[in-house]
Amino acid sequence: MAHSDADNKIKQVEINTIASSFGGISSFFTTFNRFVLQELGYSDKLVNLPENNALRGLCEGMIEAWKIYGNERAVILFIVEDVTYNICDQRFHEFEIAKLQPDLKVIRRTLTQIADEAYLNGTNELIVGDNTVAVIYFRAGYEPNHYPSQKEWDARLLMERSQAIKCPSIQYHLAGTKKVQQTLARYGAIEMFLGDAHQIEAVKEIFTGLYSLDFDECGDQAVQMALDRPERFVLKPQREGGGNNVYGTEVREAMLHMKNSKERTAWILMERINPPISPGYMIRPEGPEVPEIVDLVSELGVFGVIIGDSQKIMKNIQVGHMLRTKISTANEGGVAAGLGALDSPYLIDI
């Protein structure tokens, strides 16, 4: 997001390393918005809508991993929820893979079904039914309720022990958690991974303040900052999917509640980003028949594909984007949580 308190410099909200949600739907949004502009008589403005090939790029990444595995009869496994609300977006990935690689089969299973059906053969290949799995794409497995029993944890361990290429690997999954991101923002952490001074500064420039709430001097200082100026911060737990963060005066209330308990160590304190406000229309179900101009803020997501192991990075590219827009007064921005809407960036000269 652009941070108006820092001359509209881009600041990182978070990094998600599991489930490229809305990679499918957002790819079609550019086409939709182009149609709207044409219908309104603004065909000359189409040049300002950047191309978005997120769906193709993400699927090409999975196909590339399948090829690296080296078994043409193997399949890609989608791990899905018991009840999948964004199934259309998931199916777009499945259909795109079928279009790009017609002989490649995609199967879908829940963690519970993996626990019941899957096993490892003598060479630690993951077998599901009659299928050898080359690539596991986790669309589920990031929420506590995805693991209702020990069976589901055992299924995750089984997959992690297999030769199948995981998307994401367990290490990369952990890299997307709030506590790890907070650790990476500490002094000297980035220098462990990047050697070029200009790269290090460029990465640091997109960070906001990220503070541990551990029981130490730094954690106590962060607690006091949250109590003194709660409006400056967001409390974030180890959760994904939207609807879990704490904002505004509730930051102080939450901190008072847990400042002396171990619960606080499961959260991080993040400096709040204040994006610039843009006027526009929010078209939503059950909205007014004639939409009114309202104040909006937007968050840009960038999709990337990275394939590698502990020794070598084989592919690392940016493949597309998505834009989420919400009413400026809304704290959370999750589309699935019902608080934001998918959008397209419109480029202008400044």
RAQUI-V247543 format. One record per pair of residues at least 4 apart in sequence whose ideal C-beta (glycine too) atoms are under 7 Angstrom apart, sorted by the first residue. I is the first residue (numbers start at 1). J is the second residue. Records with the same first field share a line. If there is no record, write none. Layout:
I=J  J
This chain:
1=11  13  273  275  299
2=8  10  275  276
3=8  9  11  273  274  275
4=8  274  275  276
5=274
6=11
8=276
9=205
10=206
11=206  208  273
12=206  207
13=273  299
14=181
15=176  181
16=176  240
17=168  172  173  175  176
18=138  141  142  168  173  176
19=138  139  142
20=58  303
21=86  89
22=26  89  322  335  342
23=27  54  55  58  303  320
24=55  89  92  93
25=29  88  89  92  342
26=52  54  322  342
27=52  53  54  55  320
28=32
29=33  342  344
30=34  49  51  52  344
31=35
32=36
33=37  49  344
34=38  46  49
35=39
36=40
37=42  43  45  46
38=43
48=346  347  348
49=344  346
50=345  347
52=320  321
53=57  319  320
54=58  303  319  320  321  322
55=59  92  93  96
56=60  96
57=61  303  305  319  320
58=62  93  303  305  319
59=63  93  96  97  100
60=64  100
61=65  305  307  315
62=66  76  97  135  137  167
63=67  97  100  101  104
64=68  307  315
65=69  135  165  167  307
66=74  76  104  134  135
68=165  307
69=74  134  135  165
71=132  134
73=132
74=132  133  134
75=105  106  107  131  133  134
76=97  104  106  134  135  137
77=107  109  128  133  135  136  137
78=90  106  108  137  139
79=109  111  136  137  138  139  140  141
80=84  90  108  110  139  140
81=110  140  146
82=110
84=90
85=336
86=90  336
87=91
88=92
90=94  139
91=95
92=96
93=97
94=98  106
95=99
96=100
97=101  104  106
98=102
107=128  131
109=113  114  117  128
111=115  140  141  146  147  152  155  156
112=116  151  152
113=117
114=118  128  155  158  159
115=151  152  154  155
117=128  129
118=126  127  128  155  158
119=127
120=124  125  126  158  161  162
121=125  127
124=161  162  163
125=132  162  163
126=133  159  162  164
127=131  132
128=133
133=164
134=164  165
135=164  165  167
136=159  164  166  167
137=167
138=167  168
140=146
141=146  156
142=146  240
143=240  241
146=152
147=152  153
148=152
150=154
151=155
152=156
153=157
154=158
155=159
156=160
157=161
158=162
159=164  166
160=166  170
166=170
168=172  173
169=173
170=174
171=175
174=180
175=180
177=181  238
178=182  236  238  268
179=183  238  268
180=184
181=185  210
182=210  211  212  268
183=189
184=189  190
185=189  207  210
190=194  200  203  204
191=200
194=199  200  203
196=200
197=201
198=202
199=203
200=204
201=205
208=270  271  273
209=270  271
210=268  270
211=222  268  269
212=218  219  222  268
213=219  222  223  264  265  267  268  269
214=219  265
215=219  265
217=221
218=222
219=223
220=224
221=225
222=226  269
223=227  255  259
224=228
225=229
226=230  233  251  252  255  269
227=252  255
230=248  249  251  252
231=248
232=271  272
233=251  269  270  271  272
234=245  246  247  270  272
235=245  246  251  254  267  269
236=245  267  268  270
237=244  266  267
238=266
239=244
241=334  336
242=332  333  334  336  337
243=332  334  337
245=332
246=250  251  254
247=251  331
249=253
250=254
251=255
252=256
253=257
254=258
255=259
258=263  264
259=264
275=297  298
277=295  296  297  328
278=296
279=293  295
280=293  296
281=291  293
282=287  291  294  296  327  341
283=287  291
284=341
287=291
288=292
294=327
295=328
296=325  326  327  328
297=326  328
298=323  324  325  343
299=324  333
300=321  323  345
301=321  322
302=318  321
303=319  320  321
304=317  318  319
305=315  317  319
306=313  315  316
307=314  315
308=312  313  314
322=342
323=343  344  345
324=333  335  340  342  343
325=340  341  343
326=330  333  339  340
330=339
332=337  339
333=339  340
334=339  340
335=340  341  342
